[in-house]
Amino acid sequence: MGEQPGKLALRSQEWIQTALFQLMEKKEYSQISITEIVDRAGLARQTFYRNFQDKDEILLGYLDRLLQGMWQDADETPVFREELFIRLFGNWAANAPSALIYSIKTKDRKIRQLIFKSICDFFDGLFASAPQEPGGSPEETRRFYAHKSLSSIVHLMLVEWTLNDFHLTPEEIGRLVSDMTGSIRSYL
């Protein structure tokens, strides 16, 4: 009896993601080709495209799950306060794969762009009421830019903290980011 198509697709996705991370341990993300990924995974190229549009989708999916996963055990909806930042940095330090850390340390611009997009998407999901573009009232414009500024600061601090080998505890960096973004968060 054969495997169900859904289980087969999940297994292929896991193999593809694993292959990408294995390649990222030795090579910059932006230099990795789809051919290398499928060869490493032992799959056909069409299997890749049946599951993903491109390699960015693999990494964005992983980053999105990593950010969302920090709230699995929480009893309440997260809000922008110190606890959110502590959890975010703690989850990153505990769960970011070494291949991703390596890619950050090689200063691969594409990796940084994908991390920023994932953080923006995460914050957009937390506060669906945030304006999606500037315009409208002056208050909506301030909220839009405050929202994007917060994402930028969290991204910068996450990358710099990683580059500095997690020299502060998640609590210390979380508190620092919370303190630094207090005035920005007042617009949200």
C-alpha positions as CSV (number, residue, x, y, z in Angstrom):
1,M,0.0,0.0,0.0
2,G,1.4,3.4,-1.0
3,E,1.7,6.5,1.1
4,Q,-1.0,9.1,1.1
5,P,-0.3,12.1,-1.2
6,G,-0.4,14.6,1.7
7,K,2.2,12.7,3.8
8,L,4.4,12.3,0.7
9,A,4.3,16.1,0.1
10,L,5.1,16.8,3.7
11,R,8.0,14.4,3.6
12,S,9.3,16.0,0.4
13,Q,9.0,19.5,2.0
14,E,11.0,18.3,5.0
15,W,13.7,16.8,2.8
16,I,13.9,20.0,0.7
17,Q,14.2,22.2,3.8
18,T,16.8,19.9,5.3
19,A,18.8,19.9,2.1
20,L,18.7,23.7,2.0
21,F,19.9,24.1,5.6
22,Q,22.7,21.5,4.9
23,L,23.8,23.5,1.9
24,M,23.6,26.8,3.9
25,E,26.1,25.4,6.4
26,K,28.8,25.5,3.7
27,K,27.7,28.1,1.2
28,E,26.0,31.5,1.1
29,Y,22.2,31.3,0.8
30,S,22.1,33.5,-2.3
31,Q,24.6,31.3,-4.1
32,I,22.6,28.1,-3.6
33,S,20.7,26.9,-6.7
34,I,17.5,24.9,-6.9
35,T,19.5,22.1,-8.7
36,E,21.8,21.8,-5.7
37,I,18.8,21.6,-3.3
38,V,17.0,18.9,-5.2
39,D,20.2,16.9,-5.8
40,R,21.0,17.1,-2.1
41,A,17.4,16.1,-1.2
42,G,17.4,13.2,-3.7
43,L,14.3,14.5,-5.4
44,A,13.3,15.5,-8.9
45,R,13.2,19.2,-9.8
46,Q,9.4,19.0,-10.5
47,T,8.9,17.8,-6.9
48,F,10.5,21.0,-5.7
49,Y,8.2,23.2,-7.8
50,R,5.2,21.1,-6.8
51,N,5.9,22.2,-3.2
52,F,7.6,25.6,-3.5
53,Q,7.8,28.5,-5.9
54,D,11.4,29.2,-5.0
55,K,14.0,28.7,-2.2
56,D,12.9,31.9,-0.5
57,E,9.5,30.3,0.2
58,I,11.2,27.5,2.1
59,L,13.1,29.9,4.3
60,L,10.2,32.3,4.9
61,G,8.0,29.4,5.9
62,Y,10.6,28.2,8.4
63,L,11.1,31.7,9.8
64,D,7.3,32.3,10.0
65,R,6.9,29.0,11.9
66,L,9.8,29.9,14.2
67,L,8.2,33.3,15.1
68,Q,4.7,31.9,15.5
69,G,6.0,28.9,17.6
70,M,7.1,31.2,20.4
71,W,3.4,31.7,21.3
72,Q,2.3,28.0,21.3
73,D,2.4,27.8,25.1
74,A,1.1,31.3,25.8
75,D,-2.3,31.7,27.5
76,E,-3.0,35.0,25.9
77,T,-2.6,36.9,22.7
78,P,0.8,38.6,22.6
79,V,1.1,42.3,22.9
80,F,4.0,44.6,22.3
81,R,5.6,44.6,25.8
82,E,8.8,43.3,27.2
83,E,7.6,39.7,27.4
84,L,7.1,39.6,23.6
85,F,10.7,40.7,22.9
86,I,12.2,38.3,25.5
87,R,10.3,35.4,24.0
88,L,11.3,36.4,20.5
89,F,15.0,36.6,21.3
90,G,14.9,33.5,23.5
91,N,13.1,31.5,20.8
92,W,15.6,32.7,18.2
93,A,18.7,31.7,20.3
94,A,17.2,28.3,21.1
95,N,15.8,27.4,17.7
96,A,17.6,29.2,14.9
97,P,19.6,26.5,13.0
98,S,23.3,26.9,12.8
99,A,23.0,27.2,9.0
100,L,20.9,30.3,9.4
101,I,23.4,31.7,11.9
102,Y,26.2,31.0,9.5
103,S,24.4,32.8,6.7
104,I,23.8,35.9,8.9
105,K,27.5,35.9,9.8
106,T,28.5,35.8,6.2
107,K,26.4,39.0,5.9
108,D,24.3,37.5,3.1
109,R,22.0,40.4,2.2
110,K,19.2,38.1,1.0
111,I,19.0,36.3,4.4
112,R,18.6,39.7,6.1
113,Q,15.9,40.7,3.7
114,L,14.0,37.4,4.4
115,I,14.3,37.8,8.2
116,F,13.0,41.4,7.9
117,K,10.1,40.3,5.8
118,S,9.3,37.5,8.3
119,I,9.4,39.9,11.3
120,C,7.2,42.4,9.4
121,D,4.7,39.7,8.6
122,F,4.7,38.5,12.2
123,F,4.0,41.9,13.6
124,D,1.4,42.5,10.9
125,G,-0.3,39.3,12.0
126,L,-0.3,40.4,15.7
127,F,-1.8,43.8,14.9
128,A,-4.0,43.3,11.9
129,S,-5.5,46.7,12.5
130,A,-2.2,48.4,11.7
131,P,-2.4,50.4,8.5
132,Q,-0.9,48.5,5.5
133,E,0.2,51.7,3.7
134,P,0.8,55.3,4.6
135,G,-1.9,57.8,4.0
136,G,-5.3,58.6,5.4
137,S,-5.3,60.5,8.6
138,P,-2.0,61.8,10.2
139,E,-2.7,59.3,13.0
140,E,-2.8,56.4,10.5
141,T,0.4,57.6,8.9
142,R,2.2,57.7,12.2
143,R,0.9,54.2,13.1
144,F,2.1,52.9,9.8
145,Y,5.6,54.2,10.2
146,A,5.7,53.3,13.9
147,H,4.8,49.7,12.9
148,K,7.5,49.5,10.2
149,S,10.1,51.2,12.5
150,L,9.4,48.7,15.2
151,S,10.0,45.9,12.7
152,S,13.2,47.5,11.6
153,I,14.6,47.9,15.1
154,V,13.8,44.3,16.1
155,H,15.4,43.1,12.9
156,L,18.5,45.1,13.4
157,M,18.9,44.1,17.0
158,L,18.3,40.4,16.2
159,V,20.9,40.4,13.4
160,E,23.4,42.4,15.5
161,W,22.8,40.2,18.6
162,T,23.4,37.1,16.4
163,L,26.6,38.6,14.9
164,N,27.8,39.3,18.4
165,D,27.3,35.6,19.4
166,F,24.3,36.3,21.7
167,H,26.5,38.3,24.1
168,L,23.4,39.3,26.1
169,T,20.8,37.0,27.5
170,P,17.4,36.9,25.9
171,E,16.1,38.8,28.9
172,E,18.7,41.5,28.6
173,I,18.3,42.0,24.8
174,G,14.5,41.8,25.1
175,R,14.5,44.5,27.9
176,L,16.8,46.7,25.8
177,V,14.6,46.4,22.7
178,S,11.5,47.1,24.8
179,D,13.1,50.1,26.4
180,M,14.3,51.4,23.0
181,T,11.0,51.0,21.3
182,G,8.7,52.4,24.0
183,S,8.0,55.7,22.3
184,I,7.4,53.9,19.0
185,R,5.0,51.5,20.5
186,S,3.0,54.3,22.0
187,Y,1.7,55.0,18.4
188,L,0.5,51.4,18.0
